[in-house]
C-alpha cells in the first residue's frame, strides 16, 4: 500500500510539473494597439510640446501602429505660425534632420478642439451618434493603449489651452469607466510635464502602467533650443525616451524595464516615476512593442517533415491528394500582436505535451481503480 501511495504521489507531481512548464506566466493578451497622443499647450513659446507629441507620433507609426489607430490632438498649429522660420515644418532637434510635420500627419483634433471635455469623451467613447468614427477611440477588451500627454501642469493637474485643467481624479475616473466598459486590455500612460507623477497618483483601475517625468515640486525641463527657431524644440524626458526608442525595431527584444532603466537624474534633471502596482506583469516581460508598436507575430509550425495524404471519405479507391506539411511552408502570420500572443496551428510540440499529460492522468485513474477493486 505504501508503494502505491508513493507511486501516486510521483505521478501527481509529474502532472503538476507538466502544467507549470506549459504555462506562460506573463504575456500580453492583446490583439491590437492604439495610441492617444496629446499636446495641451498653445502659443509659439510652447513649440516643444507640439514637437514632443509629433515625435511620439512618428515613433509609433514607424513601429507599426497605423493612422486609423492613432488619435492625435494638437492644441496649436505651430507649423503654420507666422513666427516659424521654416513654414509648414516642425523639428525636434537643432540639426533639423527630421521634419516631423510633413505630408503624412493626420491630426484628429486641432486648436480649440483640444479640450478636457473632448479628451474625456474620447477615452470613454461618450459621443453623439453623428461623431465621426475616424475621431473615436474604437478599442475593446483586447486593446493595448498608449496614452501620451505633454504640456504645463502642477500638483494633480494638467492645463489645457492655458484656459482649463484636467485633474488627476478626472483622469482616474475616466480610466475606470474604460475598465468598466471593457475598452482596454492594458494601458501605458506616459506624461511629460512639471510634477507629472502626481497625475497618475489617483488611478485605481487594473492593468494601468504609468510613467511620469517629474515628482511633486519638480519641474520638467526642456532639452535644448534652436537659435533660428528661437525657442526650445523638445523636452528632456521626451528626448531621452525617443533616443531609446530609436534603437527599437518591430522585432526588438527590448522591454519596458530596459526603458525605465535608461532614466537617470543626470540626463532628465528630474526624478522620473513609474507606477506598477496596478499592472499585472513584470516590466522585464513587457516588450516595448506591446505598447509602442503593432507587431504581427509569425509562427513556424513544428511538424515533422513529410507529406500528408488526404483521401475522400467513403471511397477506398479515391486518388490521394498530396498536401505539403506545414513545416515545409513559410511562416504563418497569426494577425495577433504582443509577446507570445499567438495561436500555434498544427504544432506538434503542443500536441505532444497534451498527450503526455493525458497519459499520466490515465495512469493515475487506472492505479486508483485497481487499488479500490483489490482492497
N, C-alpha and C positions, 0 to 999 in steps of 0.2 A: 504493500500500500504506500509506504514511504517513497519507494522508487517511482510509483505512478504520480504521486503529488509533485515530486521533483521534476519529472518529465513535463507535466502540465505547466509548471511554473516557467520552465525554459521556453516552451512553445509560446506562452503568453508574452514573455519578454521579447521574443523574436518578432512577434506581431507588432508590439509597441515600437520597437526599433525601426521596423519597416515603415510604419506610419510616420515616424519622425523624419526619416531620411527622405521621404517623398513629399514633405510639406515645406513649401517655401514660406518662411516665417515673415517675410517683409517684401511685398511687391505691390505695385500700383494696379488698381483695378480699373483705371480709366481707359476710355476708348477714344477720347477726343480732347483737344486742347483749345482753350480760349485765352485771350489777353484783353485786359481793360487798362488802357494807358491814359493817364490824366495829368495835364498841366493846368493848375488852377490860377495862375498869375497873369495879370495884364501888364501892359506898359513895356516900353523899349528896354528899360534897365533890368527887366526880368528875362531878357533874352535866353539866359542859361536854362531856365525852366522849360522853355519850348525845346531847346536843344537836347536837354535830358530826355524828354519824352520821345522826341523823334529818333534819338539814338537807340532807345529801347525798342521802338517800333521797327527800326532797321534790323536789330538783332533777332527778334522773334520771327520776322519774315525770313531772314536768312536761314534760320533753323527749322523752318517748315510750316509755321502757322500761317494760313492764308488770310488775305484781307477779309474774307467772309466771316472769319472767326476772330477778328481783332476789332475792338471798339476804341477809336482814337478821339480823345477830347482835348482840343487845343483852345485855350481861352483867349489867345490873341494871334493875329496874323502877322508874325514878325517878318516873314519873307517879303511881304508887300509894304512894310512900314517905310515911310519916306526917308527915315534916317538910315536905312540899310544901304551900306556902300556896295552891296552885292545883291541887287534887286532879284527877288524870286529865289534866293538861295539862303540856306541856313547851314552853319558849320558848328562843330563841337570841338574844334582844335585850331590853334593859331596857324598851323601849317596849311589848313584848309584843303586837306587831301580828300576828305569825304564830304560830299554835298548831301545833306540829309533830306532836303525837300523834294527836289526833282519832279518827274512826271508821274511817279508811281505811288504817291502818297494819297491815301484815301482818308480824308478827315470826316468823321461821322457827326461830331458836334463842334461848332466853331464859335469863337467870340462869346456873345451874350447867351448863346445856347448852353454854355457850360455853367450849370448852376447846381446847388446842393440838391434841389428837388429832382432834377433830371438824373443826377448821379444815383440817388436812392431808387428812383423808378427803374433805372437801368438794371441795378443789381437784383431788385425784387420782381422785375417784369410786370410792374403795375402800370400799364399803358392803356390809353383808349384803343379801341379796336382798329381805328384807322392809322395807328402809328406804323410807319414802315418797318417791315421785318429786317431790313438791312441795318436798321439802327437799334435793334434789340439784341439782348444777350440771350441767345436761344440755346441755353445749356440744359443739361439734365443730370441725373444722379451718377452718370459715368464721366462727367466732365471735370478735368483739372483746369483751374482758372488762375492765371497770373494777373494780379491787380497791382499796378504801379501808380503811385501818386507823387507829385512834387509841387512845391510852392512855398508859401510863407506860412509858418504855423507857430504854435506856442504850446503851453501845457494843456493837453487834451483837446486841442482844436487845430483845424487847418482852414485857412482863408480861401474863399472862392471869389475871384474878381475884385479883391480888396473891398468887397461890399457885404459879404455874408460869410458864415463859418459853418463847418460841419464839426460836430463834437465827437469825441471817441465813443460815447454811448450811442450816438446815432449810427455810427459805423457798426458797432457791435450788434445792435438790434437788426440792422439790415442783413448782416451775415446770418443771424438766427432765422430770419424769415427765409433766406435762401436755403438754410438747412431744413426747415420745416416743409418747404415746398419741393425738396429734393432737387435742388438746382446745381449741386456740385458733388464731386467725389472728394476732391481736396482743393484747398485754396492756398496759394502763396501770396501773401500781402507784403509788399515792399514799399516803403515810404522814405523820401529824402526831403527833409525839412528840419527846421530848428525844433528841438525837443520831440523828435519824431517818435521815439519809443513810447511816449505816453499815448499815442493814437491807437495802439493795439492793447493797451492795458485793461480795457473793459470787455474785450472779446471773450465770449463764453461758449461758442459753438464748436463742435468737434471737427477734427481734421483741418484746422487752420494753422498754417505755419507763417509766422510774422517776422519781418526783418525791418529794422529802422536804422537811421543814420546817426542818431544822437540821443543821449539820455536827457532826463529832466534838467533844465537850467543850462543845457549846452546848445550852442549854435551849430548849424550845418554850413560848412564853408564852401565857397567857390574854389575852383582849382587854378584857373589862370584866365587872363584876358587876352583879347586880340586888339592891338593898338589901332588897327584900321577900322575894325567894327566899333571899337570904343567902349566895350563892356565885357564883363566876364562871359565866357561862352559855355561853361559846363561846371557842375558842382563836383566836389572831391569824391563824395561817396559814389555817385553815379559813374564818375570817371573810372574809378578802380574796379567797379563791377563790370564795366564794359571792357576794361583791359583784360580781366579774367575771361569774360565771355567770348572775346575774340579768338581764344585758343580752343573753343568748344566747337566740335563738328556734330553732325547729326548722329554719328555712331560713337560719340565720345564716351569713355567710361567715367569721366569726371562727375563728382557727386556734389550735392548741396553742402556736405561737410567740407569739401575742398574749397568751395566758395567762401563759406564762413571763416575757414582758417586763413583765408587771404586778407581778412580785415585786420589792420593794425592801426594803433593810435598815431604812429609816425606818419602813415600815409593819409589817413582820413581826417586827422586832427580833432576827432571826437570819438566817443565810445559807441560804436555800432552795437545794436542789441538784437538778440534772436530769441523768440519765444517758441518753445517746442512742447510745452506741457499739454496742449490740446491736440497735438499731432501724433498719430499712432506709430509712425515708422521712425527708425533711426536714420539720421541725416546721412550717414555713410552708406545707406542702402537706397537713397533717393537720387536718381540720375538728374543732372541739370536739365536734360531734355524732357523730364517728366513735367516740367512747367514752362521752360523757355522754348520748347520745340514741339513738333507734331510728327514724331518719327513713326513710320510704318515698319514694324519688325518683320523679318523674314526668318522662316524656319526650314531647315533641311531635314526631311524625314529620315528616320534611322532604320529603314527597312533593308533587309538583305538584298544583294544584287540578284537579278534574275528576271524572269518573265512571269506574269500572272496569266493564267488561261481561264477564259470565261466561256461557258457553253450555254446555249439556250436551255432553260429548264424544260423538262419533259421530252427532250429529244436527245437520245443517246448518240445519234449519228450526226448531230448538228456540228457544223465546222467550228473549230476552236478559233477564238479571236485573241490575238496576242496584244497584250497591253503592257507597255513599259512600266517597270516597277517605279515607285515614287522616288527611290534613291537615284534613279537614272535621269530624273527630271531636274530642271533648275529649281532653285529655292522658291518656295511659295510665299507670297505676301499675304499676311493674315488680315491686314487692314486695321490692326489694333496698334495703339501707341503706348509707350511706357515700358519700364523694365519688367521683363518676363511676363508681360500682359499679352499672352498669345495662346492660340489654340494649335496643338500639335496634331496634324492629320496623319493617320496611319503610322504613328510612331511605335516601333516595336519595343522601345525602352519602357514606355508607359504600360504596354500590354504585358510585358514580361514581369514587371513589378506587380501588377494586379494579379497575375497568375500565381506568383509566389505567395502573396498574402492569402489568396483563396485556398491554396494548398495547405498552408499552416493552419488556417481556421478549420478546414475539413478534418485535419488530423486531430485537432483538439476535440471536435464533436465526436469523432469515431471512438477515441480513447475514453471519453466520458460515458458514452453509451455502453461500451464494453465493460467498463468498471461497474456501472449500475446493474447490468444484467448478471454479473458474476458475484454480486455480494452474497 
